[in-house]
Amino acid sequence: MRKLNPPFKFKMSPLLEKVRQIPISVDGVSLSLPFLSFTIKPNDIEPRIAREVVIRLADRRVLNAFECCDDCIDRALASLHEIRRFLVDKQVELSNRNDTSLYLLLELITEAIRQFFTFEQRLKQHNRSREQYFAALEMLRAHIHRVLIQISRIADIEVPKIAENMRYDEAWQLEAYERPLSTDNEVGNG
């Protein structure tokens, strides 16, 4: 696992609170997020949408390329915008079930991308270094990969195509996340 010093912290507390409201299941799919773990029973359409998300995101160059070219920052930002659009489209498919685990997992990715864009824009405004940008992109990649692992559990498939040296282990880098007020590890008590 690659450890990095986070250039900013993801603020996911409101989403994690929504996750805490998901009905838990004794049998089903075990999921893990920063600061909490739980077991859910996916509904009828979640596995199909989850499979599509896993397959499409695993093939995105911004998430699995380790080399950098002269215009890689612009290409990465464009690719992240496309990923966000795709994920929002999948959320629209789930819009009548916006309290499901898959919907919220997709929101965890889109929110992280939004926060990354905000950080990147601040860097640009203050003429900060490319090193900070790449550290933030690495942090975002790790976040997306770990959420993708959780989505792959709903899809009941492995995350394909990501080069071994670009994979992350499943342990959440908690220092990259703002700690929620409630760190009680239980879900479904709402």
Backbone torsions as a table, in degrees:
resi	resn	phi	psi	omega
1	MET	NA	134.9	176.8
2	ARG	-86.9	120.7	176.5
3	LYS	-96.0	136.6	176.5
4	LEU	-137.6	155.1	177.5
5	ASN	-83.9	114.4	-173.2
6	PRO	-67.3	130.7	178.2
7	PRO	-75.4	-17.1	173.7
8	PHE	-155.9	173.5	179.2
9	LYS	-116.2	136.7	173.1
10	PHE	-69.8	137.3	176.9
11	LYS	-107.5	98.2	-174.6
12	MET	-117.0	7.1	-175.5
13	SER	-52.5	-48.1	-179.6
14	PRO	-60.2	-39.5	178.4
15	LEU	-69.2	-40.1	179.0
16	LEU	-64.7	-33.0	175.4
17	GLU	-65.4	-39.3	176.4
18	LYS	-63.6	-39.8	179.1
19	VAL	-61.5	-37.7	179.8
20	ARG	-60.8	-19.7	-178.9
21	GLN	-87.8	-8.5	179.9
22	ILE	-67.0	133.0	176.4
23	PRO	-62.4	130.4	179.4
24	ILE	-87.0	160.5	-179.0
25	SER	-129.2	145.4	176.8
26	VAL	-72.3	-42.6	176.1
27	ASP	-115.5	148.4	-178.6
28	GLY	149.2	-141.5	-175.4
29	VAL	-106.1	125.3	177.9
30	SER	-88.0	128.6	-178.9
31	LEU	-123.5	154.3	179.8
32	SER	-135.6	132.5	176.0
33	LEU	-129.4	170.9	176.7
34	PRO	-57.1	124.6	175.1
35	PHE	76.3	1.9	177.0
36	LEU	-158.2	154.2	176.5
37	SER	-135.6	150.2	-177.4
38	PHE	-163.4	167.9	178.2
39	THR	-122.2	133.1	-178.2
40	ILE	-128.5	163.6	173.5
41	LYS	-113.4	106.2	-178.8
42	PRO	-61.0	145.7	176.7
43	ASN	-79.3	-175.2	-172.0
44	ASP	-63.8	-33.9	-176.8
45	ILE	-98.6	-14.2	-177.5
46	GLU	-58.6	-45.1	-179.3
47	PRO	-60.3	-39.0	179.7
48	ARG	-64.4	-48.6	-179.8
49	ILE	-66.5	-39.1	178.8
50	ALA	-61.7	-41.7	178.1
51	ARG	-59.9	-45.4	179.8
52	GLU	-61.9	-43.5	179.7
53	VAL	-61.2	-47.2	-178.5
54	VAL	-61.4	-47.7	-176.9
55	ILE	-65.0	-45.0	-178.4
56	ARG	-69.6	-42.6	-178.5
57	LEU	-71.8	-34.6	-179.5
58	ALA	-62.8	-22.7	-177.9
59	ASP	-93.0	0.8	-178.0
60	ARG	-78.1	123.6	-177.5
61	ARG	-59.1	-38.2	-178.3
62	VAL	-60.9	-25.3	-178.3
63	LEU	-92.2	-12.2	-177.1
64	ASN	-139.2	12.2	176.1
65	ALA	-96.7	135.3	-178.9
66	PHE	-110.5	-4.4	175.8
67	GLU	-94.0	163.8	-179.2
68	CYS	-135.0	134.8	177.2
69	CYS	-108.4	-179.4	-176.3
70	ASP	-60.2	-37.6	-178.3
71	ASP	-106.2	25.7	-175.6
72	CYS	-65.1	-33.0	-179.8
73	ILE	-64.5	-48.1	179.1
74	ASP	-62.3	-41.2	179.1
75	ARG	-65.8	-40.6	179.4
76	ALA	-63.8	-43.6	179.4
77	LEU	-63.4	-42.5	177.9
78	ALA	-62.2	-42.5	179.7
79	SER	-64.6	-40.2	178.4
80	LEU	-65.1	-36.4	174.5
81	HIS	-62.4	-41.9	177.8
82	GLU	-63.7	-42.9	178.6
83	ILE	-60.4	-45.5	-179.7
84	ARG	-61.8	-43.2	177.7
85	ARG	-60.2	-44.9	179.5
86	PHE	-60.3	-45.9	-178.7
87	LEU	-65.5	-37.6	176.7
88	VAL	-64.9	-38.9	175.4
89	ASP	-59.1	-40.4	178.2
90	LYS	-68.2	-34.8	176.0
91	GLN	-66.4	-35.5	176.4
92	VAL	-61.6	-40.6	176.6
93	GLU	-60.4	-30.9	-179.5
94	LEU	-97.7	11.1	-169.4
95	SER	-59.4	-29.2	176.7
96	ASN	-82.6	1.5	176.9
97	ARG	-135.0	51.0	-174.1
98	ASN	-77.6	5.9	175.9
99	ASP	-107.8	14.6	-179.9
100	THR	-85.8	161.9	-180.0
101	SER	-62.6	-41.4	-179.2
102	LEU	-64.0	-44.6	178.3
103	TYR	-56.0	-46.0	-178.5
104	LEU	-70.6	-33.1	175.1
105	LEU	-64.8	-41.3	176.6
106	LEU	-62.6	-39.1	177.6
107	GLU	-65.7	-34.2	176.3
108	LEU	-61.6	-35.9	177.6
109	ILE	-74.3	-48.6	-176.9
110	THR	-63.4	-37.2	178.2
111	GLU	-66.4	-40.5	177.8
112	ALA	-63.2	-39.7	178.0
113	ILE	-64.5	-43.8	177.7
114	ARG	-57.6	-46.4	-179.0
115	GLN	-65.8	-36.0	175.6
116	PHE	-62.8	-44.8	178.8
117	PHE	-59.6	-42.0	178.5
118	THR	-61.7	-45.0	178.6
119	PHE	-61.7	-45.7	-178.2
120	GLU	-62.6	-40.2	178.7
121	GLN	-65.2	-38.4	176.8
122	ARG	-65.6	-38.9	177.1
123	LEU	-59.4	-45.6	-178.9
124	LYS	-61.3	-43.6	-178.7
125	GLN	-62.9	-32.4	-177.0
126	HIS	-103.3	12.4	179.4
127	ASN	49.2	45.8	-179.8
128	ARG	-79.8	172.8	-172.5
129	SER	-75.6	156.7	173.5
130	ARG	-65.3	-28.6	179.7
131	GLU	-59.6	-42.2	178.1
132	GLN	-65.6	-39.7	177.3
133	TYR	-60.3	-48.9	-177.5
134	PHE	-67.3	-33.2	175.7
135	ALA	-65.7	-40.8	178.0
136	ALA	-67.7	-40.1	177.7
137	LEU	-63.9	-40.3	177.2
138	GLU	-62.0	-41.3	178.3
139	MET	-64.3	-41.8	178.2
140	LEU	-64.9	-43.4	178.0
141	ARG	-57.9	-45.1	179.9
142	ALA	-61.9	-43.5	179.2
143	HIS	-61.2	-50.5	-178.6
144	ILE	-61.4	-43.1	-179.5
145	HIS	-61.2	-43.3	-178.5
146	ARG	-68.7	-37.4	175.3
147	VAL	-68.2	-38.0	178.0
148	LEU	-61.4	-35.3	175.3
149	ILE	-61.0	-41.5	179.3
150	GLN	-66.9	-40.7	178.4
151	ILE	-64.8	-36.8	179.5
152	SER	-64.1	-27.0	176.6
153	ARG	-69.2	-38.4	175.6
154	ILE	-66.9	-38.8	-179.6
155	ALA	-74.7	-18.5	-176.2
156	ASP	60.3	43.3	174.6
157	ILE	-140.4	162.2	175.0
158	GLU	-81.4	153.3	173.6
159	VAL	-73.6	115.0	-176.4
160	PRO	-88.4	166.7	163.3
161	LYS	67.1	-15.1	-177.4
162	ILE	-76.2	125.5	-178.0
163	ALA	-56.3	142.9	-175.8
164	GLU	-54.6	-39.5	-178.1
165	ASN	-74.7	-6.9	176.9
166	MET	-107.1	1.8	178.6
167	ARG	-83.5	154.3	177.7
168	TYR	-118.3	152.2	175.5
169	ASP	-73.7	177.2	-174.3
170	GLU	-83.9	-10.7	-177.0
171	ALA	-72.1	120.9	-179.3
172	TRP	-67.9	134.1	176.5
173	GLN	-81.3	85.3	-171.1
174	LEU	-60.0	-26.5	178.6
175	GLU	-68.4	-11.0	177.3
176	ALA	-87.9	0.2	-175.8
177	TYR	-124.8	139.7	172.3
178	GLU	-69.0	129.1	-177.8
179	ARG	-70.3	127.6	177.9
180	PRO	-69.0	157.7	179.4
181	LEU	-59.9	-42.1	178.2
182	SER	-101.7	115.4	177.5
183	THR	-107.8	18.3	173.6
184	ASP	-57.8	129.5	-171.3
185	ASN	-81.2	1.4	-177.3
186	GLU	-90.6	146.1	177.7
187	VAL	-121.1	152.5	172.9
188	GLY	88.7	17.4	-179.1
189	ASN	-96.3	1.9	-174.3
190	GLY	-58.4	NA	NA
